[in-house]
Amino acid sequence: MLKLLLKKQLAEIFRNYFYDAKKNRARSKGGILGYILLFIMMMGILGGMFTMLSVALCGPLSAVGMDWLYFALTGLLAILFGTFGSVFNTFSCLFLSRDNDLMLSLPIPVNALMASRLLTVYLIGVMYSFVVILPAVIVYWIVVSMSAAIVFGCLLLMLLISVFVLTLSCALGWVVAKISLKLKNKSLITVIASLAFFGGYYFFYFKAQRLIQELLANAAEYGAKIRGAAYPLYLFGKVGIGDGGAMLIVSGVMFALLALVWVLISRSFLKIATSSGKTERRVYKEKAVKPRSVSRALLGREFSRFLSSPVYMLNCGLGIVMLPIAGAALAWKGGAILSILNEVFGAWEGSTMLILCALICVLASMNDMATPSVSLEGKTLWLARSLPVTPWQVLRAKLEMQLLLTGIPVLICFLCLLFIYPYSLPQMLTTVFLLLSYVLFSGLFDLFLGLLTPNLTWTNEMMPIKQSISVVLAMVSGFGYTILLCAGFMLLDGWKLGITGYLALFGGVTLALSALLWFWLRKRGCSRFASL
């Protein structure tokens, strides 16, 4: 029974490797092999990155007698990576699986069902954590020693890491499941959490080199502090070098925590698995409904779809967040950036202003909501076509959403630039003219691409949002526009017109292209939409 349930869980997780949901059929042997090779390549790349990190840490730390610190650092990194990789699988697999009702209605012991799901979470955690700790162990065996005690200690450390990852994943997954049952707007919470993770990841990524150098330069000092203030971490690292006492203590604690988590989960599993979430009680109050115009109703429809999908928001609306953040960062640290730009591009007068303008355009190109918006109609397209509205009214709502969600952040970012750059009135007006012209052009062009290659037969919204050629072209077009903007000024002698004249000319060309796209959408675009 347990083997069959485990096979079912793993088949669900790796379903896309063997089954093409879009075509509703099994993948060919070549397709399956290709997916497996791609997966192996991705894991190999991650393993290579952590191998390089292990090589950088192992020799210097071992030379100063801090072998335990090497295993403590790599072990903590493996726990962090393994927990993050499996916690959301725990949330959806262990507690709030879609087949809970079906599986609980079958004559299957609850403990067997829990065990199969825990084993699935354990294997996923092993996959992620071993990408970090396995290269670290192999590097240590090659660089330092491969005695029997060290080999046994390293193998035990890997086992304990996998057990602790399972424990943390279950605990955090339980917390996430409990919180998710009480949330009303889960989409915005998901987006905020994802953005916070991305921000933290890139912060530590850019600081990692300096932190590693500082750690290696003061390894003895940091080691003494950890040994005094975080003695359990010291014992954890000693397991890797084969210390008998540390192995006994850490193993006892790890397995005791796992047993405690098993007891707690077994008591609350049925309650969470059969819960339908929070239901809000409302008392009916009679009130007048304010009528809305067709344009506002269709625009509200587009905003509802956008705000209800974390995948849509994160992949097509990142510029909404990045533009204000970039503006605030420039207002705070812009002086140093301006001095560097003036020094590098001082030969072309006005180039600094142009580069700042191009930076805003690049960030604005991260917004491409209009591109997948047509495809996201999917099988419900008949609803839009059955309403007493024209195709242009539907398309205009999609366009207006992108213009609003891009134009306002662009203006906020530009207002931040006014605090650090001394714009004259003509320069300020022409810069705003170019920026708004680009916002209009990108919105029209994105909608144009969405109408050229619509996909209405998707089975997962990630297909039109992340796996569409039109979305890729929309992103590339933003970078291409900024390259032309800078190349025309610096390489094609556009600087001879002066920055004000050049921005006005480029903005005028952009506006003319926007007019062509506008007329195409009004005529042929509406016809294509009506015939879908």
C-alpha positions as CSV (number, residue, x, y, z in Angstrom):
1,M,0.0,0.0,0.0
2,L,2.7,2.5,1.0
3,K,4.7,1.8,-2.1
4,L,1.7,2.3,-4.3
5,L,0.8,5.6,-2.6
6,L,4.4,6.9,-2.9
7,K,4.5,6.0,-6.6
8,K,1.2,8.0,-7.0
9,Q,2.6,11.1,-5.2
10,L,5.8,11.1,-7.2
11,A,3.9,10.6,-10.5
12,E,1.8,13.8,-9.6
13,I,4.9,15.8,-8.9
14,F,6.7,14.8,-12.1
15,R,3.6,14.6,-14.2
16,N,4.7,17.2,-16.7
17,Y,7.8,15.1,-17.6
18,F,5.6,12.2,-18.9
19,Y,2.3,13.8,-19.9
20,D,1.5,16.7,-22.2
21,A,-1.5,18.4,-20.7
22,K,-1.9,20.8,-23.7
23,K,-2.2,17.9,-26.2
24,N,-3.9,15.6,-23.7
25,R,-1.6,12.7,-24.4
26,A,1.6,11.0,-23.1
27,R,4.9,12.5,-24.2
28,S,7.1,10.7,-26.7
29,K,10.2,8.8,-25.5
30,G,12.3,11.6,-26.9
31,G,10.3,14.2,-25.1
32,I,10.6,12.4,-21.8
33,L,14.3,11.9,-22.3
34,G,14.7,15.6,-23.2
35,Y,12.9,16.7,-20.0
36,I,14.9,14.4,-17.8
37,L,18.2,15.6,-19.4
38,L,17.1,19.2,-18.8
39,F,16.3,18.4,-15.2
40,I,19.7,16.8,-14.8
41,M,21.4,19.7,-16.4
42,M,19.7,22.2,-14.1
43,M,20.7,20.2,-11.0
44,G,24.2,19.9,-12.4
45,I,24.5,23.7,-12.8
46,L,23.3,24.2,-9.2
47,G,25.7,21.6,-8.0
48,G,28.5,23.2,-9.9
49,M,27.8,26.6,-8.2
50,F,27.9,25.1,-4.7
51,T,31.0,23.1,-5.6
52,M,32.8,26.3,-6.4
53,L,31.6,27.8,-3.1
54,S,32.8,24.7,-1.3
55,V,36.3,24.8,-2.9
56,A,36.6,28.5,-1.9
57,L,35.7,27.7,1.8
58,C,37.2,24.2,2.4
59,G,41.0,24.8,2.0
60,P,41.3,28.1,4.0
61,L,39.0,27.0,6.8
62,S,40.7,23.6,7.1
63,A,44.1,25.3,7.2
64,V,43.2,27.2,10.3
65,G,41.6,24.3,12.1
66,M,38.0,25.4,11.4
67,D,36.8,22.2,9.7
68,W,33.7,22.2,11.8
69,L,32.9,25.7,10.7
70,Y,33.1,24.5,7.0
71,F,30.5,21.8,7.7
72,A,28.4,24.1,9.8
73,L,28.2,26.7,7.0
74,T,27.6,24.3,4.1
75,G,25.1,22.3,6.3
76,L,23.1,25.4,7.1
77,L,23.0,26.4,3.5
78,A,21.8,22.9,2.6
79,I,19.1,23.1,5.2
80,L,18.0,26.5,3.9
81,F,17.9,25.4,0.3
82,G,16.2,22.1,1.0
83,T,13.6,23.7,3.2
84,F,12.7,26.4,0.7
85,G,12.6,23.8,-2.1
86,S,10.2,21.5,-0.3
87,V,8.1,23.7,2.0
88,F,5.6,24.7,-0.6
89,N,5.4,21.0,-1.8
90,T,4.6,20.2,1.8
91,F,1.9,22.8,1.9
92,S,0.1,21.4,-1.2
93,C,1.1,17.8,-1.0
94,L,0.8,16.9,2.7
95,F,-2.1,19.1,3.9
96,L,-4.1,20.7,1.2
97,S,-3.8,18.3,-1.7
98,R,-6.6,18.5,-4.2
99,D,-7.4,14.8,-3.9
100,N,-7.9,14.8,-0.1
101,D,-11.6,14.0,-0.3
102,L,-11.1,11.2,-2.8
103,M,-8.2,9.6,-0.9
104,L,-9.9,9.9,2.5
105,S,-13.0,8.2,1.1
106,L,-11.0,5.1,0.2
107,P,-10.3,2.3,2.6
108,I,-6.8,3.6,3.1
109,P,-5.3,4.0,6.7
110,V,-4.7,7.6,7.5
111,N,-1.2,6.8,8.8
112,A,-0.3,5.1,5.4
113,L,-1.6,8.2,3.6
114,M,0.4,10.5,5.9
115,A,3.6,8.3,5.6
116,S,3.5,8.3,1.8
117,R,3.1,12.1,1.7
118,L,5.9,12.6,4.3
119,L,8.2,10.3,2.2
120,T,7.4,12.4,-0.8
121,V,8.3,15.6,1.0
122,Y,11.5,13.8,2.4
123,L,12.6,12.8,-1.1
124,I,12.1,16.4,-2.5
125,G,14.0,17.8,0.5
126,V,16.8,15.3,-0.2
127,M,17.0,16.3,-3.8
128,Y,17.4,20.0,-2.9
129,S,19.6,19.7,0.1
130,F,22.0,17.2,-1.4
131,V,22.7,19.6,-4.3
132,V,24.5,21.7,-1.6
133,I,25.9,19.2,0.9
134,L,27.0,16.4,-1.4
135,P,29.5,18.6,-3.4
136,A,30.7,20.0,0.0
137,V,31.4,16.5,1.3
138,I,33.1,15.4,-1.8
139,V,35.3,18.5,-1.9
140,Y,36.3,17.9,1.7
141,W,37.2,14.3,1.0
142,I,39.4,15.4,-1.9
143,V,41.0,18.4,-0.3
144,V,41.4,17.4,3.3
145,S,40.9,13.7,4.3
146,M,38.9,10.6,3.7
147,S,39.5,8.6,6.8
148,A,36.8,6.2,8.1
149,A,35.7,8.5,10.9
150,I,35.3,11.4,8.6
151,V,33.4,9.4,5.9
152,F,31.0,8.0,8.5
153,G,30.6,11.5,10.0
154,C,29.9,13.1,6.6
155,L,27.3,10.4,5.7
156,L,25.6,10.8,9.0
157,L,25.6,14.6,8.6
158,M,23.9,14.2,5.2
159,L,21.2,12.0,6.8
160,L,20.7,14.4,9.7
161,I,20.3,17.3,7.3
162,S,17.7,15.5,5.3
163,V,15.8,14.6,8.5
164,F,15.9,18.2,9.7
165,V,14.8,19.5,6.3
166,L,11.8,17.2,6.6
167,T,11.1,18.4,10.1
168,L,11.3,22.1,9.2
169,S,9.3,21.6,6.0
170,C,6.5,19.9,7.8
171,A,6.4,22.5,10.5
172,L,6.5,25.4,8.1
173,G,4.1,23.7,5.7
174,W,1.7,23.3,8.6
175,V,1.9,27.0,9.4
176,V,1.4,27.9,5.8
177,A,-1.6,25.6,5.5
178,K,-3.2,27.1,8.6
179,I,-2.6,30.6,7.5
180,S,-3.9,30.0,4.0
181,L,-7.2,28.7,5.3
182,K,-7.8,32.1,7.0
183,L,-6.7,34.3,4.1
184,K,-9.2,36.1,1.9
185,N,-6.9,37.4,-0.8
186,K,-4.2,34.7,-1.2
187,S,-2.9,36.1,-4.5
188,L,-1.6,39.4,-3.1
189,I,0.0,37.6,-0.1
190,T,1.7,35.2,-2.5
191,V,3.1,38.1,-4.6
192,I,4.3,40.0,-1.6
193,A,6.0,36.9,-0.2
194,S,7.6,36.1,-3.6
195,L,8.9,39.7,-4.0
196,A,10.3,39.6,-0.4
197,F,12.2,36.4,-1.2
198,F,13.5,37.7,-4.5
199,G,14.7,40.9,-2.8
200,G,16.4,38.9,0.0
201,Y,18.0,36.6,-2.5
202,Y,19.5,39.3,-4.7
203,F,20.7,41.2,-1.6
204,F,22.6,38.3,-0.3
205,Y,23.8,37.3,-3.8
206,F,25.5,40.7,-4.3
207,K,26.8,40.7,-0.7
208,A,28.0,37.1,-0.8
209,Q,31.5,37.7,-2.2
210,R,32.3,40.3,0.4
211,L,30.9,38.2,3.2
212,I,33.0,35.2,2.2
213,Q,36.1,37.2,2.1
214,E,35.4,38.7,5.5
215,L,34.7,35.3,6.9
216,L,37.9,33.8,5.6
217,A,39.9,36.7,6.9
218,N,38.5,36.5,10.4
219,A,37.7,32.8,10.6
220,A,39.2,32.2,14.1
221,E,37.3,35.2,15.5
222,Y,33.9,34.2,14.0
223,G,34.5,30.6,15.0
224,A,35.1,31.5,18.6
225,K,31.9,33.6,18.7
226,I,29.8,30.8,17.2
227,R,31.3,28.2,19.6
228,G,30.4,30.5,22.5
229,A,27.0,31.9,21.5
230,A,25.7,29.1,19.2
231,Y,27.1,25.9,20.7
232,P,24.5,23.7,19.0
233,L,25.8,25.0,15.6
234,Y,29.3,24.0,16.7
235,L,28.2,20.5,17.6
236,F,26.3,20.3,14.2
237,G,29.6,21.1,12.4
238,K,31.6,18.6,14.5
239,V,29.4,15.8,13.2
240,G,31.0,16.2,9.7
241,I,34.5,15.6,11.1
242,G,33.5,12.4,12.9
243,D,33.2,13.6,16.5
244,G,31.5,10.7,18.4
245,G,29.9,12.8,21.1
246,A,28.5,15.4,18.7
247,M,27.1,12.6,16.5
248,L,25.2,11.1,19.4
249,I,23.8,14.4,20.7
250,V,22.8,15.9,17.3
251,S,21.3,12.6,16.1
252,G,19.2,12.3,19.3
253,V,17.9,15.9,19.0
254,M,17.1,15.6,15.3
255,F,15.1,12.4,15.6
256,A,13.3,13.6,18.7
257,L,12.2,16.7,16.8
258,L,11.0,14.5,13.9
259,A,9.0,12.3,16.3
260,L,7.4,15.4,17.9
261,V,6.4,16.8,14.5
262,W,4.9,13.5,13.5
263,V,2.8,13.4,16.6
264,L,1.6,17.0,16.1
265,I,0.8,16.5,12.4
266,S,-1.0,13.2,13.0
267,R,-3.3,15.0,15.5
268,S,-4.2,17.9,13.1
269,F,-3.9,16.2,9.7
270,L,-7.6,15.2,9.3
271,K,-8.8,18.6,10.5
272,I,-6.6,20.6,8.0
273,A,-7.1,18.1,5.1
274,T,-10.9,18.2,5.4
275,S,-11.1,22.0,6.1
276,S,-12.8,24.1,3.4
277,G,-11.2,27.3,4.5
278,K,-12.6,30.4,6.1
279,T,-16.1,31.4,5.2
280,E,-17.2,34.9,5.9
281,R,-20.7,35.4,7.3
282,R,-22.4,38.5,5.9
283,V,-25.7,40.0,6.8
284,Y,-27.7,41.2,3.8
285,K,-28.1,45.0,3.7
286,E,-30.2,46.6,1.0
287,K,-28.3,49.3,-0.9
288,A,-28.4,50.9,-4.3
289,V,-26.0,49.6,-6.9
290,K,-24.3,52.4,-8.8
291,P,-24.3,51.7,-12.5
292,R,-20.9,51.8,-14.2
293,S,-20.1,52.6,-17.8
294,V,-19.1,49.9,-20.2
295,S,-15.5,51.1,-20.2
296,R,-15.2,51.0,-16.4
297,A,-16.9,47.6,-16.1
298,L,-14.5,46.1,-18.7
299,L,-11.5,47.7,-17.1
300,G,-12.6,46.4,-13.7
301,R,-12.8,42.9,-15.3
302,E,-9.2,43.1,-16.4
303,F,-8.0,44.3,-13.0
304,S,-9.9,41.5,-11.3
305,R,-8.2,38.9,-13.5
306,F,-4.8,40.5,-12.9
307,L,-5.1,40.7,-9.1
308,S,-6.4,37.2,-8.8
309,S,-3.4,35.5,-10.4
310,P,0.0,35.6,-8.6
311,V,1.7,34.1,-11.8
312,Y,0.2,37.0,-13.9
313,M,1.3,39.7,-11.5
314,L,4.8,38.4,-10.9
315,N,5.6,37.7,-14.5
316,C,3.9,40.6,-16.3
317,G,3.7,43.3,-13.7
318,L,7.1,43.4,-12.0
319,G,7.7,47.0,-13.3
320,I,4.9,48.3,-11.0
321,V,7.2,47.5,-8.1
322,M,10.6,48.0,-9.6
323,L,10.0,51.5,-11.0
324,P,9.2,53.2,-7.6
325,I,12.0,51.2,-5.9
326,A,14.5,52.2,-8.6
327,G,13.4,55.9,-8.2
328,A,13.8,55.8,-4.5
329,A,17.2,54.2,-4.8
330,L,18.4,56.8,-7.3
331,A,17.1,59.6,-5.1
332,W,19.0,58.1,-2.1
333,K,22.3,57.1,-3.8
334,G,22.0,58.9,-7.1
335,G,24.8,61.3,-6.5
336,A,27.5,58.6,-6.8
337,I,25.8,57.1,-9.8
338,L,25.6,60.4,-11.6
339,S,29.3,61.1,-11.0
340,I,30.2,57.7,-12.5
341,L,28.0,58.3,-15.6
342,N,29.3,61.8,-16.1
343,E,32.9,60.4,-16.0
344,V,32.3,57.6,-18.4
345,F,29.9,59.3,-20.9
346,G,31.1,62.9,-20.5
347,A,32.1,63.1,-24.1
348,W,28.5,63.2,-25.2
349,E,26.7,66.2,-23.6
350,G,23.3,65.1,-22.1
351,S,24.2,61.4,-22.2
352,T,23.6,61.0,-18.5
353,M,20.1,62.3,-18.8
354,L,19.5,59.9,-21.8
355,I,20.8,56.9,-19.9
356,L,18.5,57.6,-16.9
357,C,15.6,57.9,-19.3
358,A,16.6,54.6,-21.0
359,L,16.8,53.0,-17.5
360,I,13.2,53.9,-16.8
361,C,12.1,52.5,-20.2
362,V,13.8,49.2,-19.4
363,L,12.0,48.9,-16.1
364,A,8.7,49.9,-17.8
365,S,9.2,47.1,-20.3
366,M,8.8,44.6,-17.5
367,N,5.1,45.3,-17.7
368,D,3.5,43.4,-20.5
369,M,0.1,42.6,-19.2
370,A,-1.6,43.2,-22.5
371,T,0.4,40.5,-24.3
372,P,-1.1,37.4,-22.6
373,S,-4.5,39.1,-21.8
374,V,-6.1,37.9,-25.0
375,S,-4.9,34.4,-24.5
376,L,-6.1,34.4,-20.9
377,E,-9.6,34.7,-22.1
378,G,-9.2,31.0,-23.0
379,K,-12.4,29.0,-23.1
380,T,-14.3,31.9,-21.5
381,L,-13.8,34.0,-24.6
382,W,-17.5,33.5,-25.5
383,L,-18.4,35.6,-22.4
384,A,-16.7,38.7,-23.8
385,R,-18.1,38.0,-27.3
386,S,-21.7,37.5,-26.0
387,L,-21.8,40.8,-24.1
388,P,-23.3,43.9,-25.9
389,V,-19.9,45.4,-26.4
390,T,-17.7,45.9,-29.4
391,P,-14.3,44.1,-29.9
392,W,-12.5,47.5,-29.6
393,Q,-14.1,48.1,-26.2
394,V,-12.7,44.8,-24.9
395,L,-9.3,45.4,-26.4
396,R,-9.2,49.0,-25.1
397,A,-9.8,47.8,-21.6
398,K,-6.8,45.5,-21.8
399,L,-4.7,48.4,-23.2
400,E,-5.9,50.8,-20.5
401,M,-4.9,48.5,-17.7
402,Q,-1.3,48.3,-18.9
403,L,-1.2,52.1,-19.5
404,L,-2.4,52.8,-16.0
405,L,-0.2,50.3,-14.2
406,T,2.9,51.4,-16.2
407,G,2.4,55.2,-16.7
408,I,1.8,56.0,-13.0
409,P,4.9,54.2,-11.7
410,V,7.0,55.7,-14.6
411,L,6.0,59.2,-13.5
412,I,6.7,58.3,-9.8
413,C,10.2,57.2,-10.8
414,F,10.8,60.3,-12.9
415,L,9.7,62.5,-10.0
416,C,12.4,60.9,-7.9
417,L,15.0,61.8,-10.5
418,L,14.1,65.5,-10.2
419,F,15.7,65.4,-6.7
420,I,19.2,64.4,-8.1
421,Y,19.4,65.8,-11.6
422,P,19.1,69.5,-12.5
423,Y,16.6,69.3,-15.3
424,S,15.7,72.5,-17.2
425,L,12.1,73.0,-18.1
426,P,12.5,72.0,-21.8
427,Q,14.5,68.9,-20.7
428,M,11.9,67.9,-18.2
429,L,9.0,68.3,-20.7
430,T,10.8,66.4,-23.5
431,T,11.8,63.6,-21.1
432,V,8.2,63.2,-19.9
433,F,7.0,63.3,-23.5
434,L,9.4,60.5,-24.5
435,L,8.6,58.3,-21.4
436,L,4.8,58.6,-21.9
437,S,5.2,58.0,-25.7
438,Y,7.1,54.8,-24.9
439,V,4.5,53.7,-22.4
440,L,1.8,54.1,-25.0
441,F,3.9,52.4,-27.7
442,S,4.8,49.4,-25.5
443,G,1.1,48.9,-24.5
444,L,0.0,49.0,-28.1
445,F,2.8,46.8,-29.3
446,D,2.2,44.2,-26.5
447,L,-1.5,44.0,-27.4
448,F,-0.5,43.7,-31.1
449,L,1.7,40.7,-30.2
450,G,-1.0,39.1,-28.1
451,L,-3.4,39.3,-31.1
452,L,-0.9,37.9,-33.5
453,T,-0.3,34.6,-31.6
454,P,-3.2,33.9,-29.3
455,N,-3.4,30.6,-27.4
456,L,-6.9,29.8,-26.3
457,T,-6.4,26.1,-25.6
458,W,-4.1,26.3,-22.6
459,T,-4.6,24.0,-19.6
460,N,-2.4,26.1,-17.3
461,E,-2.3,29.9,-17.2
462,M,1.5,29.6,-17.1
463,M,1.5,28.7,-20.8
464,P,0.3,32.0,-22.2
465,I,2.1,34.0,-19.5
466,K,5.5,32.3,-19.4
467,Q,5.7,30.0,-22.4
468,S,4.5,32.2,-25.2
469,I,6.7,33.6,-28.0
470,S,4.7,36.8,-27.9
471,V,5.7,37.4,-24.3
472,V,9.4,36.8,-25.1
473,L,9.1,39.3,-28.0
474,A,7.5,41.9,-25.8
475,M,10.4,41.7,-23.3
476,V,13.0,41.8,-26.0
477,S,11.4,44.7,-27.8
478,G,11.8,46.8,-24.6
479,F,15.5,46.2,-24.6
480,G,15.8,46.8,-28.3
481,Y,14.0,50.2,-27.9
482,T,16.5,51.4,-25.3
483,I,19.5,50.2,-27.4
484,L,18.2,52.2,-30.3
485,L,17.6,55.2,-28.1
486,C,21.2,55.2,-26.8
487,A,22.9,54.1,-30.0
488,G,21.2,56.8,-32.0
489,F,22.4,59.5,-29.6
490,M,26.0,58.3,-29.0
491,L,26.9,56.4,-32.2
492,L,24.8,58.1,-34.9
493,D,25.6,61.7,-33.8
494,G,22.2,62.3,-32.4
495,W,23.9,64.3,-29.6
496,K,24.5,67.0,-32.2
497,L,20.8,67.9,-32.0
498,G,21.1,68.5,-28.3
499,I,19.5,66.3,-25.7
500,T,16.2,68.3,-25.9
501,G,15.9,68.1,-29.6
502,Y,16.9,64.4,-29.7
503,L,14.4,63.4,-27.0
504,A,11.7,65.3,-28.8
505,L,12.6,63.7,-32.2
506,F,12.7,60.2,-30.8
507,G,9.5,60.7,-28.9
508,G,7.8,62.0,-32.0
509,V,8.9,58.8,-34.0
510,T,7.7,56.7,-31.1
511,L,4.3,58.5,-31.1
512,A,4.0,58.0,-34.9
513,L,4.7,54.3,-34.6
514,S,2.1,54.2,-31.8
515,A,-0.5,55.8,-34.2
516,L,0.2,53.1,-36.8
517,L,-0.4,50.4,-34.2
518,W,-3.5,52.2,-33.0
519,F,-5.0,52.1,-36.4
520,W,-4.1,48.5,-37.0
521,L,-5.7,47.5,-33.7
522,R,-8.9,49.5,-34.5
523,K,-9.4,47.7,-37.8
524,R,-7.5,44.4,-38.3
525,G,-7.0,43.8,-34.6
526,C,-10.7,44.0,-33.9
527,S,-11.4,41.7,-36.8
528,R,-8.9,39.1,-35.5
529,F,-10.4,39.3,-32.0
530,A,-13.9,38.9,-33.3
531,S,-12.9,35.8,-35.4
532,L,-11.2,34.0,-32.5
